[in-house]
Amino acid sequence: MARFAALPSEPDADDWADLALLVGPGEKLVISGAPRTPPEGWEYRGGEGVQMVGTAVEVGPNPEAVQLGAADVPEMVDLVARTQPGPFEPNTRLMGTYLGIRIDGALVAMAGERFRPPGWSEISAVCTDPDYRGRGLASRLIRAVGAVIRERGDVPYLHAAGTNATAIRLYEHMGFTLRRHVVFAMLRTPVHLGADVTSMT
C-alpha cells in the first residue's frame, strides 16, 4: 500500500535490524526527516523535498475527473511507472479518493490522497502522461481532489521533490505555500536478512 517508516534520529544496529524484520527482505520503503546512513546490504537513495500547504488554494470539482477504482489499478500503476511521481503501490488508492482524466479512453492524468493526519490530507500521485502535459490536467485534478478534502473539513497539503522546479512553480501559482523543507530516503532492505535478524522472530 505505502511503506513509510520512522527511525530514531541516530538509529543503532538493533533499530535497523528491527526495521528490516518488520518490512521483510528486499522490500522498498521511505523514511523522511534527518539523513541516516543504513548498514551494509541496504540500498539507499536520498533527496531533498518541500512540503506545501493549500490553505488558500481555490478548489472545485471538475466535470472531466472520474473516480478511479479497482478496475483502474493496472492503468494507474502503468502511469506511475512512466511518470515517477513518488511511491505508489496497487493498494495505495485505498488510502483516499483518487481521480483521473481519460482521453480517448486512456488514463492520461491522475491525483489522489495518501496521508491523512487529523485535519489534513495529502494530495499525492499527481502525474500526467508526457504526451498530454501543458493542458492543465494536473491542476484540474488537484483542485478536484482538494474539493473532496475541503468537503470533509480538512486542509490539503502536498510534497514535491526539491529539484522539481516545474511542479513547485505550478503549486505556488495555485496558491500552495511552503511549510518546510524535508529529506526523503528511498531504501530497500537487504535481500538476505542476517541470522541476527531472523533469530528475532
Helices and strands as residue ranges (DSSP letters): E 4-5, H 13-23, E 28-32, E 43-53, E 65-67, G 70-72, H 73-83, G 92-95, E 98-103, E 106-113, E 120-128, G 130-132, H 137-151, E 155-161, H 165-174, E 177-188, H 195-198
